[in-house]
Amino acid sequence: MRKHCRRRIEGLVLACALFAVLPVCFLIAGSFMGEGELTLQLGGILGQGEDYAKLFLFPLYPTLRAYVEILLDTPEFFVMFWNTGKITLGILCGQMLFGIPAAWGLARYSFPLKKTVIWLYIALMLMPFQVLMLSDYLVLKELNLLDSHLGLIFQGAFSTFPVFLMYRFFAGIPEEIVEAGRLDGAGAWGLFFHIGLPLGKSGIFSAMVLGIPESWNMIEQPLAFLKTKSLWPLSILLPEIEEGSVGFAFAVSVLTFLPVFLVFLNGEEYLEQGIEASHVKKEEVRG
């Protein structure tokens, strides 16, 4: 009976997984189709026919025309790709530079209103960007960082989510290990570098793996803080694609999705740990 139920559950999970990856398969297949085939399949959506859109998983007449057009005839793609990489790398470096010491301090030191500070981090983490957009805009304006990549990096470097995530891992380090380090003569910085960083590396890598897709795919922040088109990241290219370039849009989507997918494949273990650690529990705000 248990084996039968287990097989049903496994089958259901497999069906859900296949359903979840179906849009990705649809996207990849569409990127290898010509405009004529895409128009035939999606004519109802594109307003070029009255038939319903058809679901396809394999192209009938595969072509690399869209990829050739992007890689050889669209220099704007490489500019936006470089902008995206620069912004993402800058945000990650800022989050590690400021977030790791902040998370260690919250996890290992006691100070007045510590519980309030942790709850404040949680509250800011749960707020969507739209709520904080005006205040972020005013701060960046006063710092003369509007319409620059440095403004986006500055705004993302002080994100509260990486701090909270790494705090969960640092708080899980046994106090006995830290106390043993103190007995061996390690000071505050010695404990941080020789105990905190090595034992908390899973939390650090989890924050990085979860931070890369968020920074790579950001849309609202560039639209709000960047006016010069040459500074735009790759995530804003899709809305700018003209109607009638469906294959081009599919190929751009695949190339935009590919780096994040590779990060996921190489950091799946840390991603799972980060998602598990991101659950808010009452125990985390004690002390």
Salt bridges, closest charged atoms under 4 A:
GLU10 OE2 - ARG6 NE 3.29
GLU175 OE1 - ARG108 NH2 2.58
GLU175 OE2 - ARG182 NH1 3.33
GLU179 OE1 - ARG182 NH1 3.21
GLU240 OE1 - LYS229 NZ 3.93
GLU284 OE2 - ARG168 NE 3.27
